[in-house]
């Protein structure tokens, strides 16, 4: 039996970022001219704008300063590319209602394989109508097209007529010859080269690559383009490769989006529960079942959500977040036990569900070593989890290193579940003191003029003689966040006659033009 011809559905969410912002904002905010911006090396640049912003002159790719020169009242909202990509992944899974698999076409497109599935919707025209209605119901602006190849479907969705269909027996260039060469999904620099060569339409490019009556002229023209782009390996940088993909002469691999179901266990009870002791027994059973489900996936839970269905239809939810991935049933039960004291069972609880909405890979561990660790004390991650559940998520913090060479900015505090900020591993600092004062304290120093080493200093009313000195270590101000008048620091590690060691610095240099006589401060103490 001959397989059905391949059919690819391309969906272009033309205003994905704006539609997502509109759904999260108020109608009053949407009526005002607004642009979504991203920070670039040349300043904020517009990525999208609502209808009022477009009417005011804002265009994607324009600098915000240029747009406000046209319309000073233009509002600016930070764009969310990561959120758009996450929403696109969810939409790709949701779009599998029209076909067996789907793929991402970032930043604002989807590809769905609808081979042999159009008859379920009454034909391809009705399928496209269902696509448009479904996205419109979710407040998203979508353009869709169906073609035998992903390249042809993408070109029709972006540059063709609305709801375009390219039949399997049709030759693609008959419908696509008038489309611009941008329909080949090429990089901007490649499009610039093609425009300079006078190639603006697909038909012109295809004429160089296969529509000429003279085979010798055709081969010479194609060889000329091939030589010009011979160093371009990616498809987006090679127009001949993109053209062959559009015509189906070269296969185009697509990476399908595969749903990863969350580990979930639940118990439907024969009789409603009204007592806490019975609920704890059900929770123990669910925790053990969740551990088995996580073991099968080789993962550990970081976030667990417990849902309790009452007889009257109300759903009670409790959630815990863990400092480290775990598969320990007893630990999970103890954490939830502290969150169930205020549960009102009402006429009874008829179903209990536990799911791990956030899980991470967790390798197998030796049980005997874990048991020995319990005998000697509680693990650090378990201790953090208990304190977080008891005191609140913001009451427990941890120190984290930050990307700054200024001592008081090189460390910060944040909740244990917050992501660790980026740091620069190339910054290899010298030895730092064991105790860094919250605020550097001013001191009086006797030193050789103008920039000699310290010989004696007074701190907290006591004079200390300097026995040994190491330094200076010069730390310049962070020019990207401080004013140009900020003075640099020269740090010294010193030791007094009693063997006590200090970390002091001189703020500024004599004659640096940024102030008067340099000041001295004590910033830290060594052990």
N, C-alpha and C positions, 0 to 999 in steps of 0.2 A: 504494500500500500504506500502510495506516494505521500510524503509528509507535506503538511500545509506550508505555503510560503511564509517566510519570516516577516513579522509585522512589529515595528517598534513605535511606541507612543512616546513623543517628546512633549513635556509640559514645561513651559517657561513662566515662572512666577515673576512677572515683570517688575513688581513693586513689593518684593518680599519684605525688605527692611522697613519701608514706609508703612505697609499694612500691619506689620507687627507692632510698630510704634503707635499707630492709630488705635489698635485694639487695646493698648495699655494706657492710652491717654484719654482725656475728656473731650467731648465734642467742641468745647470752647477752644481748647488748645489746638485741635485739628483745623479749625477755621482760620487760625492765624498763620501767616507765612512762616514755615519752619523748614530747616535743612538739617540733615544728619551729617555729622562731620567726623573726620579722623585726623589725628595729629600726624603731621609729616615733617620732614626736615625744613620745608619752606613755610611752615605754619599750618593752621587748620585747613583742610580741604574737604569740599562737599562730596559726599558719596551718593546722596539721594535727597529728594525734596518732595513735600506734599504738593497738592494741586495749587494751593495759594502761593507756595514758595516758587513753583515753576512759573506762575503768572507774574511774580515779582522779578523774575530774571535769573533765579538761581538754577544752575545746571550742574549735573554730576561732573566731577573733575575740576571745578572752578575753586579757586581759593576763596575762603570765607571773606577775606578783606575786600576782594573784588566784587563779591556779591553784595556786601553791605555798602559798597560805594554806589551801587544801583538802588538798593533799598535798605536804608539804615536800620529799619525796625525788624529786619529778618532775624528770627529766633534760631538759635543753634542748639542742637541736642547731640550728645555723643553717640556715635553709631555703635552697634554691637555685632561685629562680624562673627564672634564665637557663638553668640546666641542665635544668629541667623543660620549658621551651619548646623547647630543642634536641632533647630526647628526643621531644617531641611531633611535631616536624618529621620526624624519622626514622621514627616510627611512621606518620605520614601517607603517606610514600612506601611503606612496607611494606604498608599497608592497601590499596594499589592492586591487591593480589591478588584483591580482591572486586569491583572495578569499574575502569573506564577512568581515572577521575580522582578525586582526594580533595582536601579543603580542611581547613584548621585551624579549630577552634572553641575558641580559648583561653579559660581556661587549662588545661582538662583534657578536651577533647573533639575528636572527629574527625567529618567528614561525608564520605561516600563515595557517589558516584552508581552505583547498581547496576541502572540501567535495562537490561532485557533480558539480565541476567547471572545471575539467580537460578536459571534452569534448569540452569546448569552445575554447580550444587551440589546439585541435586535438589529445588529449591523454596526459598522464602524461609524456611521454618522450619528447614530443614537449614542454610541459609546463616547464620542467627543462631546455630545450634549450633556451626558451624565457627568463627564469630567468637569466641564465648565460650571454646571450647577452645584456640584459638590464643593468645589473650591470657593465659589461665590457664597455659599452658605457659611463657610468659615471666614468670610471677610477677606479673601485673597484674590488678587487679580491674576488670572491665568490665561495663557494662550497655548493651544495644543494642536498637534498635527500627528499624522500616522504615515509612515513610509517603510519601505523594505529595509533601509539601513538607518543607523543612528545618525549619521551625518546628514542624510536627506531630511529626516524628521526634524532635526535641530534647525536646519536652514529654513524649512517651511514654518516652524513655530516662531522663529525670531524675525524673519524677513518676508514671509509669504502672507497670503490672505488668511483670515481667521478660519479655524477649523478645516485646514487643508488636508487632503488625503491624496497620497500618491499610490495608485494601484500597482500590484505586482507586475502586470504586463506593460505598464507605462515605462518609457525611457526617461530617466530622471532629468536629463538636460532639456527635455521639451517643456517642462514646467519650471525649471530652475535656471534657465539660461539668462534670464533678465535680472536675477538676484545679484547683489553686490558681492565682491570677493570676500567681504567680511563674513559671509555666510559659511565660509569654510573653517571657522573657528581658528583663525591664524593670529599670531602675535602682532602687536601694533607695529613693530619695526618691519615685519614682513609685509604688512599691508602698505606701509610707506614705500617700500621698494617696488611693489607691484604698481602702485599709482604712478611712480616716476617712470615705469616702463610703459605706461599707457594702458594697463590692464585693469579695468574697473568692474567688469561683469564676469560671471561664471562662464557665459558663452564664449567670451574672448579667451579666457584661460583654457577652456575645453577645446576651442579651435586650435590652440597651440598644441594640445595634447591628444587629439584624436579625431576631430571633425574635418580636417583638411582632406581635399581630394588627392593631393600629391603626397604619397608616403614619404618621399625623400625630404620634402619641406617640413612635413610633420615631425619626422625624426630629428631634423636639424633644430627645429624650434624647441622640442622637448629636451634635447641635449643641452641647448643653451640655458634653459631654466635649471636643469639638473646641475650643470657646472656652477651656476650662480649660487645655488643653495646646497652645494655638495658637503659643506661642513655643518649643516643643520641636521641633527639626528632626531630631534623630537618631532612628532607629527604637527604640532602647532607652529613649527618653524619651517615646514616643507610644504608648499602649496600643491605640488604634484602628488605627494602622498595623501594629503587631505582629499584631493579630488578623486583619487582612486578609491579611498574609503567611502566617499559619498556615492560613487557609482557601483560599489560592491565588488570591485576588482581586488581589493586588499581587505582582509578581515580586520575589524576593529574590536579588540578585547574590551569587555566591560566587566567591572567588578561589582557583583550584586551585593545588596545590603541584606544581611542576615540578622534576623531578630534574635536577641539574647534574652530569653525569658528569665524573670527574676525567680530565685528559689522561693517557693511558697508551699506552705503546709497549712491544713485547716482540719477542723473537727466539727462535724454536725452532730449535735447531741440529741439523744433520744428524748430526754426530758430537760426542760430549762433549768439552769443553775441559778441559785440565789445565795449561796453561801461561799465565803472566801476560801475555805479549805478545799472545796471541790474545784474551784477555779484554779487554785495552785496546782492541783494534780493534773488538770488538763494542760496547764502551762508547762509542767515538767515533761509531759508526753510530747507536746509540740516542739519544745527545745531539743529533745532527743531526735525527733524526726527532722528538724532543721539541720542538725549536725550531720546526719546521714546524707541529706541532700547536698550540703556543702562539701562533704568529703568526696562525693561522686564527681563534683565539678573541680576538685582541687583548689577550693577557695575558702576564704574566711569572711565572716560578716563584719562590716564596719557600721552599718545602720540597719536597725531592725524595727519593724512597725507591727504592732499588735492591734487587731481590730476585733471588737466584741459586738456581735449583733444581738440586740435585745428583742424580746417578743413584740414590743410595740413598734418595731421598725427603726428605732434609733440606733446609730452605730457609734460606739465609743472607741476612740483611737488613742494609743500611747506609742511614743517613739523614743528610742534610745540611740545614741551614737557612741561608738567605741574608739578609744585612742589607738588601738591596733587591731588588726584582723584576728578573729578568734573563732574557734569551733568548740568551745567548752560549754556544754549544756548547763552545768551548775552555775557558771558565771552569768550566763544569759538569764537564768531564772532569778538569781539574786538581784540583778539590776532591775528587772521588771517588777519584782516584789515591792520595791520602794515606790513604784509608780501606780500601783493598783489599790492603794489605801483609800482613795477618794472615789472609787468606782461605785456607782449606784446601779444595782442589778434590776431594780424595778420589779416587773413581773417575771423576770428571769432572762438568762442569756442562752440563746439557742444555737449559736455558732461562734467559734473562735478561730481566727486566722492569723498566722504569723508569716511575714515575708521579709526577705533581705533585699531592701531597695538599693543597697550599696555593698558590694562585695569585692574583694581583692584576692589575687592568687596567694595561697598559703600552703607551704610545703608540709609534708608529714613530719611530725616530731615524735621523739621517743617518750612514751608515757611514763616510764620509770623515772626519767630525769625530771619531768614535770611534777610528778608526785613528790620527789625529793625537794623541789623548789617550794612546794606548798608547805612542807614541814618546816622549812627554815623561814618562811615569811611569804607575804603576798607579792606577786609580780608588780612591777612598776606600772604597766599598762592597766592591769586590773585595779590598782589603787587609784589611778587617774580616773577611770570609768566610775568608780564608786563615789569619788569626791565630786565629779561633774554631775552625777544624778542627784546627789544629796544637796549640793550647794548651788547648782545652776551652771549653765554652759559657759558663762562669762566670769565665773568666780575662780576658775583654775586657768592659769596661763603658764607659758614656758618661754625661756629665753631663746631667741633666734638671732643668727648673725645677719647683718644687713650690708648691702654693697655701699659702704662708705669708709673712707680712710680717716674721718674725724672720729676720735675715740668715743665721744659721748653719743655718736650716731651709729657706731658699728654694731650695736646690739639693741634689740627691742623685745617686747613681750607681746605674745598673742595667744589665743586659745589653742589647745592642743590639736583640734581638728582643722584649724585654718591652714591653707597651703603655705609651705615655706617659701619666702620670697627669694628671688634670684640673687646670687652673690657672685663676686668676681674671684675665682680661685687664684688668679695670678697675683693678687695683693698679698704678699707674704710680709706680715708685720714683724717688727722686732719684738723682743720680750715685753709683754704688757704686765702691769702690776696686778697682784692678786685682788686688791680692793680698789675700785675706781670710785671716787667721790661723786655723789649725785650732782654737785656743783663745785667747780674748782674754787678754791679759797685763795684770796690774795695774800701774798707774803712780801717781806722786805728782804732784798738780797744784796750782799756786798760782792762786787765782781770787778774785774779789771776792765777799764773803759777801752773801746766802746762796746765790744761784743765778747768780752772774756768769759771764762768759765766761772761758776759760782764758787765762792770761798767761805761764805757765812750767810745764814738766812735766819729770819725771825718768823715763827709761825705760832699762833695762839699764845702770844706773849712770852715765848721762850726762844732764846737764841741758841742755834745749833751750829757747831763747827763742822765744816765739810772735810771728810778724810779722803774720799775717793769720788771721782767724777767720770761718767761715761756719756759721751754725746758730742755735739748735738744731733738729734734726729729731727729734721725739718719737715713739717706738715703744712702744706699750702692750703688755702681755703678752697672750697668747692665753688668754682667760678660760675657754674651753671645754676646755682641756687642762692648765692650770696652776692652782696654788692661789691663793687670794685674797690671800695674803701676798706674792706675787711683785711686785717693784718694776718700775716703768717705766724706760725708758732715754731719755736726751737725747744725741743724736749731734752731734758737731762735726767739720767739715772744717777743719783747721788747717794752716798752713805756717810752718816755722821760718825763721830768718834765713839759713840755707844754701839755701833753696828747696825743701827736702824737705817733702812733704805727708803728713799722717797722718789717720786716721779714729779718733777717740776718743769715748767716751761716759761719761756719769755715770749710775750705777745708783742710782736713787731720788731723792727730794726731801727737803729738810729738813722735818721735821714731818709726813711723810706717814703716820705711824703704822704703817709696815711695816718698821721697823729703825732703826738709829742713824744715824750720819753717812754720807752717800752715799759710795760708792767710785767710783774712776775706772779705766777700762780702755782699752787700745789694741787695736783690733779689725782694722785694715787699713792698707795702705800704698798710696798712689797712685804712678803712674809718675813 
